[in-house]
Amino acid sequence: MTILMDFDEIAPKNKSASVDNLLNCDDVRISLASMSSKLSEDSSFSHRIQSFATNCSESDSLLPSLLTIEALRHYRTHHYKNFSQSQVEEHVYEPGLLASSERVVRMLAKILRIGVGPDRSSTCYQPTIFTHSSKMPFFFELFSRTMWLLSKTRREMKASTLSDYEKVIHVLAKQVRVVLEAKPMDFKKMTEKMVETSYNTVVEIWQKEKEEELQNVLDTNECIQGLKKTFNKENETNIYLQRINFIKNGTVFPRFVDKKINGNFYAKLSNNCRDLLIGDYNALTRTSGRAFGYSLSDVTHLVEGKACPHVANHSVKDPSLAFSLIINNEFINFKAADRKSASYWTDALNLLLGKPNRSSYYTNEMNELTKMDLSPAIRSN
């Protein structure tokens, strides 16, 4: 069965054959007037159509239309290898070639708005319709490729039961929409786009659309906006406490003397959150000396990035790691080990000093926490 599922035309070692088989053929359009006589010439194919019609009631929604039968004739005549593979797979996995063909035809008709009135607001435009030869009917060629894509998608999804069929059709419809939205200029580019648009690609697109929809709800829904304000206040408190506790634990920084690193010092916030304690640190013994306290009320400025003196004199190459405190006209220069640590320190100091500046880490954490809090409310809606 695995061999039957592998098209020769789309096997990796002979992938170009699929394109050649679909694109490079002598196509002769079969009209509806001549269709009946030509179908009767093939007793096996005609027998399948008659058998399907006999087993379906007049109200059966999948009774094949004349358009479906003509599309199948085109597929069988001009892309016989792919047609044969579709025939085998649909026979094995159900619901059968005719039923699947009818589903595909109706799906394409809906996407292309065939049989409905014109929509003046629509921007649907397919250049392939105007660039293909009259011997290569656009709808029939699109049908042939979609039937091939159905087989490819079924294998990518590892769908082997009739219960999986609706899921496969759902994915297939999205794949066709993505291909047509790309507005391929010819059938070759259309086929290449279909090869690119795998099941995993569709999953990624749906995930992105879901995230955009969620973001739209977060930004526009009035009820969500009210909840968002409530959660923001709670999360501001949580982040404030996290930042304060972070600098209370203390951090070791390099000490700069004449543009060079000369030892280390440690800094931490006092338990009463009023003083910044700074003292010497011995990296070898990992011991700290007696700390000297600087009152936060004496801090006149918190300088960040390029404005810091140890960045200006090129002692620090990465400005995002640097910040300085100006206390009684004296600079205390800091260089954090990484951006996150630097951001946590500047956030904490700005919060304690009542300054509005916040790091990107602060903003991202606020958004993530708010989304987590709002998720139950969004799902219930």
Order of alpha helices (4+ residues) and beta strands (2+ residues): alpha-alpha-alpha-alpha-alpha-alpha-alpha-alpha-alpha-alpha-alpha-alpha-alpha-beta-beta-beta-beta-beta-beta-alpha-beta-beta-alpha-alpha
